[in-house]
Amino acid sequence: MATAVVARPVARPQTRVRDEEVLVWPDLVFVEFIAALIFTLTLFLLAFLVNAPLLDQANGDVTPNPSKAPWYLLNLQELLLHMNPAMAGVIVPTIWLVILGAFPYFDREQEGQGAWFRTENSVRITIASALVGFTGTWALILWDSGKLAQALNSWFGWSGGDRLAFLQSVASIQGQLPWPGWSTQIPYLWFNANILGQTFHHLNFPLFLQSIAIPMGVLVGLPALMIYTLWRLGWVVTRRDALLALFSGFVAAYGVLTLVGTAFRGQSQVLVFPWDLKVSEGIPGQQ
């Protein structure tokens, strides 16, 4: 009995085509060395051209006004001025770090990973989201500080009147509206809870609205509105597009908060523009 044997091609495992690779030495290390050299020369040049006068000898018993955090934490210090300290210093940064860590699990597509602007509308999404984050953060800071109402009154002669006085800033919502007396003593626990010296029993609704509800509504609502608008325009199509819009807006807002906390906060953390600064003739304590 004869048996016919048919030869079949052996299935070979598919290999992933890698992009062009370079060696750590000398390619990567050489570029890093050149970048470090340029940075060092630029630092020496700035130190030579820009005069940085020395202040008085440091005194541990005297706190400077303003007392600022290191530059990489000035964004959080700026955020502390606009919302509840626990929300700004702990809860909001923790939630955002968790969201950043969840990005890779939300976007599971393999195509285009590690490459810049590989999706169709990535460039316009990045630019539009960064502009929204930049202008939106500046507008909110100006509004919360009362500078926006002052600018409208100076430019257009519009002060809002007594009826709209509560719109001058977030704090005005608590102070200018005729809140009833019971709104500051709303019981939400049937017992007095004391944690770290703070008693939790009654809710001050105007204060809650000013320091928690409105800031959190802005932090969640504006990015959601931005992504929804870009989706309606047909720019945001995939999950990666939505994450790109969210991250671009965050980077712009992060930069604005750091810039304002660094260069636009004067004594008592009052918002002061550089052109409004008054330079004295000399520094006290120096000849």
C-alpha positions, 0 to 999 in steps of 0.5 A: 500500500503506497502512501503519498507524503505532501511536504508542507512549509514549516511555519516560522516565527514572525520576528519584529522588525526593530528600528535603527539602533545606536550604541550607548558609547560613543553615540549616546554618551557623546551627545549627553557630554555635549549637552552637559558642556553647553549647559555648563557654559550657559550657566557660566555666561548667565552668572557673568552677565546677570547680577545676583546681589547677596542678601543679609546673612541667613537667620534661622529666627527670621522667616523671609516674606515670601517664604517659597518652596524649592522651584520644583514644588512651587506649582504645588505651593501655588495650588495651595493658594487656590484650594483646600491645603489637603486637596492641593498638597496630598489628594490632587497630586496623588490622584494625578500620579495614579492617572499617569501610572494608568496611561499605559493600561488605558492605551494598549495599542502597539503601533507607533509606540515611542514615536513623536506625533504618529497619529493623524491629528496629534500635532493639532491636538498637542497645540490646542490642548497646550493653549487651553491649559496655558490660557485657562490656568492663567485666567483662573489664577487672575480671576481667583486673585481679583486681577481679572476684575480689576483689568475689566474695570480698568479697560472697559469700566465694568465693575460688575456692580453690587449684584455681580460682586461675588464673581470677582474671585472665588473668595467673593463667592463666600463673602459677598453672597447672602448665605443663611446662618445655617449654611455654615453649620450643617451637621453631617456626623452624629458624633464629634470626630477629632483628627489631628486637632481638627473637629469634623462634625459640621459642614461650612458649605460656603467654605466647602464650595470655595475651597473644594467644590469649585476647584475640583469641579474646574480640575475635572470639568475643564479637561473633560470639556476640552476632550469632548470638544476635540472629539466633537471636532473630529480630532480626538478619535482614539484613546491615545488622542485623548491621553495626548490632549490630557497630558499636553494640557497638564504640562502647560498648566504645570508650567504656568503654576511653576512660573507664577509661583516663581516670578509672580508672587510677592510679599504675603504671596500676593500676585504681582506682575514684574512691571509693578515691582518697585526696586529700592535704591539699595539692599538693607544691611549692605553698604 
